[in-house]
Amino acid sequence: MLVPAAKSDIYVALLGISLAAILISCILMVLLLMRYDWKISVSSAAPTPSALATDVVQLASTAPAALPARC
């Protein structure tokens, strides 16, 4: 006894769109890595703790002045 095939609905279309997006992003990532000869330098991308500390100090020193109180 044969079972009839299920009909495609919007969710099947969304699965196809997401698959296409994943494939395109993988192709773009490969092209980007080929541009840099597959060399990945993570240490230069990660901020150091001292850089984070100076950023916070700089942000705190450039805080806007307090607004005057309204009557």
VMD Tcl script that draws the C-alpha trace (Angstrom):
set ca {
  {0.00 0.00 0.00}
  {1.50 3.34 -1.08}
  {1.33 6.44 1.06}
  {0.71 9.71 -0.82}
  {3.59 12.18 -0.75}
  {3.20 15.13 1.59}
  {2.60 18.48 -0.04}
  {5.19 21.20 0.33}
  {4.21 24.20 2.40}
  {5.79 27.49 3.45}
  {8.07 25.76 5.97}
  {9.68 23.66 3.25}
  {10.30 26.88 1.30}
  {11.87 28.48 4.38}
  {14.13 25.45 4.81}
  {15.25 25.86 1.20}
  {15.95 29.57 1.71}
  {17.96 28.89 4.87}
  {19.94 26.15 3.13}
  {20.75 28.55 0.28}
  {21.83 31.22 2.80}
  {24.13 28.77 4.59}
  {25.69 27.61 1.32}
  {26.25 31.18 0.11}
  {27.82 32.18 3.43}
  {30.15 29.16 3.31}
  {31.22 30.06 -0.22}
  {31.85 33.67 0.80}
  {33.87 32.53 3.82}
  {36.03 30.31 1.61}
  {36.61 33.20 -0.78}
  {37.57 35.46 2.12}
  {39.96 32.90 3.57}
  {41.53 32.36 0.14}
  {42.18 36.10 0.00}
  {44.26 35.82 3.20}
  {45.92 32.52 2.19}
  {44.04 30.65 4.94}
  {46.05 32.41 7.68}
  {43.98 33.20 10.74}
  {45.41 35.42 13.47}
  {43.05 35.39 16.42}
  {45.39 37.12 18.86}
  {45.27 40.38 16.92}
  {41.47 40.41 16.91}
  {40.99 39.77 20.62}
  {41.28 42.88 22.83}
  {43.73 42.71 25.71}
  {42.55 43.40 29.27}
  {44.67 46.57 29.44}
  {43.04 47.89 26.25}
  {39.62 47.22 27.72}
  {40.54 49.07 30.92}
  {41.72 52.17 29.06}
  {38.58 52.20 26.92}
  {36.42 52.27 30.05}
  {38.48 55.11 31.53}
  {38.22 57.07 28.30}
  {34.48 56.53 28.14}
  {34.05 57.60 31.76}
  {36.12 60.75 31.26}
  {34.07 61.79 28.20}
  {30.70 61.43 29.91}
  {28.31 64.30 29.16}
  {27.69 66.93 31.82}
  {24.65 66.52 34.02}
  {21.46 68.06 32.69}
  {20.02 70.98 34.67}
  {16.97 70.21 36.78}
  {13.62 71.36 35.45}
  {11.36 73.52 37.57}
}
mol new
graphics top color blue
foreach p $ca { graphics top sphere $p radius 0.5 }
foreach p [lrange $ca 0 end-1] q [lrange $ca 1 end] { graphics top cylinder $p $q radius 0.2 }
display resetview
